[in-house]
Amino acid sequence: MDNRRFLWYFRNMDSRATPPIPAYALYGEGRGFPDVLHCERTADRARLHDWRIAPHRHPNLHQFFLIRSGAAWITVDGRARDLALPVLISIPAWVVHGFRFSAGTEGFVLTVPLAALPEAFGEGAPLALGRWGAAPADAAIDALFEEVMRQRSLADTARTPMLRALALQIACLTARALQAGTPATASRYAHHMQAFEGLVRSHLRDGWTLRDYAAALSLTPTHLNRVSQAIAGLPAARFVESRRFNEACRLLAYTQMTIAEAGYALGFDDPAYFSRAFRRQTGETPSHYRKRLASTDLPDAALTGIS
């Protein structure tokens, strides 16, 4: 059977859509992420929501779904597709997605914080997992998900490295499955986007313009916009701004910098302008954001990344 019929790629849903799309640590949850990863059976959560998972997104988390049996439909970018089972699905951070399952559908969802697996998601990572995709699942990937579930129940010193190793294997096998049917254009776009994101991280505080980034990638600004829109669902300039304020959230949450110092570090010469821009992006002032985080045990994952 032609694997291409199992492989689809779409742009992320435009984050400007109203009402706002929920952003969760896990579906229906708003607290931070307490473990190296999370894995659960599809039915455990889907049953609680009448087998429907409304469109949502996860900041700073990558998800892998293995749907074994039953029936399932996925929605990405407002488009619904039925899934031929068993199927393996990769959902990057911030990609808006939802599901509908038949009652009793069996499978797993593995959720991995990006920071926990830099080999797969960090700067320069060789795996092309920047776009969502679906591909047929086999017995090898099924066994890995089962082993993740078993290892999560343990409490010895090997638990964390074992879970990381298993998650990396799943990421690698997923990348291979998706790349096997990726059109050449999509592959080039993913390569350009990976390089663009690396440059953004390296020059976030240097005041680079869109032309600077495009020149460094040997692309025109128009083509860079096309790549960013296709992969990230945002024009290139908005993608840079999203990463800029993502870093602002981190500085406010995890450093002792004053608000003015955080603004200066990200290229804002006027602290008042930084505060206004931060509020436009996040819906709250820097001082309120920091105060709210200080009153909780863990940062709210839904607000440590900005779409």
Phi, psi and omega in degrees: 000139183291118181297338184297333181291344180264358191243119180227145176229137179223160171287155174295154176293137180299122184290354178280351182300146179240145000290167183302143179280128182300146175237122187236156166290308166232163186302123179085004181239149183239356183278172181291179186261117190268351187230172180296329175197174177223138176220135179214163178280144183308315184295331184300323180260319183298325180298327181291339183246028178059035175064022176231128176248109184294155179306133182200182180211165182231110176293134171063019178231141173249139180239141173240127179248135169241113179251115189275307188210163184109225175210143184211146175231139179244145175242124175224132182057034177076004181248128182260138176226142172280155185245130175276119186265152358285145185223146176249129185234138177244125181236106179291167177304141176074355177287126181281125184213156176210164182223155165228129182240151168284151180303133179089003178302137183246144178169196181220157167229126179251123181246125185234121172299137182304320183292340183281344184222067182298336178299331181259325189239355184281176180301129179079004179300134186283344184282131181270079182244026182279348178240154178284154178194164178224142181211161180299144177261151178233181184296328182294315180290325178299316180296325180294318178297319178298320181290325175301314179300320181292316182294327180297335181278353182272167183224020181271179184290342180275352187303306185297309179297327177295317179296319178297318181295318179294318179297322179294321176298317179297318179298316181295314180294325177295315179301318178297315181298319181287320182293335181298332180241013183284127174298152183302320181297315179298322179296318178295317179299317180297321178295314179298319183293322178297317179293320179298314181297323177296320177294321179299315179298323183284330188239021183302327185261007186261359179072026180296142175268171178300323178296323178298313180296316181298317180297319180295334180263001183059039177238161170278155176304324180296316181290324177297320175300319181296316179297311182297319180295319182291320186270311186262348181076014181225145169301156186303317181296319179291328176296316178299316180296322179297319178289328179296314181280337169301314178294324177300317178299319180294318180298320180288327184277325193240003177234170178264012178302145169288167179298320179296319180295321177298318178297315179300320182297335181256014173090011177268117181281338184244112181302325180295320178294321177300316180297319179294317180294321179298318180294321177300322184282322189250343182086005177210159181286159177303320181293320179293320178301311181296319181295320181295318179295323181295339183269359180239162180287324182228146177298148177286113184299333182291346182239011175264004172221142182243129180277000000 
